[in-house]
Amino acid sequence: MRREFSKKACLYVAIRFEVSKVLLCLLLVGTMLYPGFTVGGCF
């Protein structure tokens, strides 16, 4: 039971990490293509 939980937790962290990596990449590309694209560019 405990092992199953840790496996799920590991998967969850991996998925979260992948998603954040993709978002960061999109943000970086967006910033390069459109300088005013990011929230930071709005201020």
C-alpha positions as CSV (number, residue, x, y, z in Angstrom):
1,M,0.0,0.0,0.0
2,R,2.7,2.4,1.0
3,R,4.8,1.6,-2.0
4,E,1.8,2.2,-4.3
5,F,1.3,5.6,-2.7
6,S,5.0,6.6,-3.3
7,K,4.7,5.5,-6.9
8,K,1.7,7.7,-7.4
9,A,3.4,10.6,-5.7
10,C,6.4,10.2,-7.9
11,L,4.2,10.2,-11.0
12,Y,2.4,13.2,-9.8
13,V,5.6,15.2,-9.2
14,A,7.0,14.1,-12.6
15,I,3.8,15.2,-14.3
16,R,3.8,18.6,-12.5
17,F,7.5,19.0,-13.4
18,E,6.9,18.3,-17.0
19,V,3.9,20.7,-17.2
20,S,5.9,23.5,-15.5
21,K,8.8,22.8,-17.9
22,V,6.5,23.1,-20.9
23,L,4.9,26.3,-19.6
24,L,8.3,27.8,-18.9
25,C,9.5,26.9,-22.4
26,L,6.3,28.5,-23.9
27,L,6.8,31.6,-21.9
28,L,10.4,31.9,-23.0
29,V,9.5,31.4,-26.7
30,G,6.6,33.8,-26.3
31,T,8.9,36.4,-24.8
32,M,11.3,36.0,-27.7
33,L,8.6,36.3,-30.4
34,Y,6.5,38.9,-28.7
35,P,8.5,41.2,-26.3
36,G,5.3,42.5,-24.7
37,F,3.8,39.0,-24.4
38,T,4.6,38.2,-20.7
39,V,3.0,39.7,-17.7
40,G,6.3,41.4,-16.9
41,G,6.2,43.1,-20.3
42,C,2.8,44.7,-19.4
43,F,4.1,46.7,-16.5
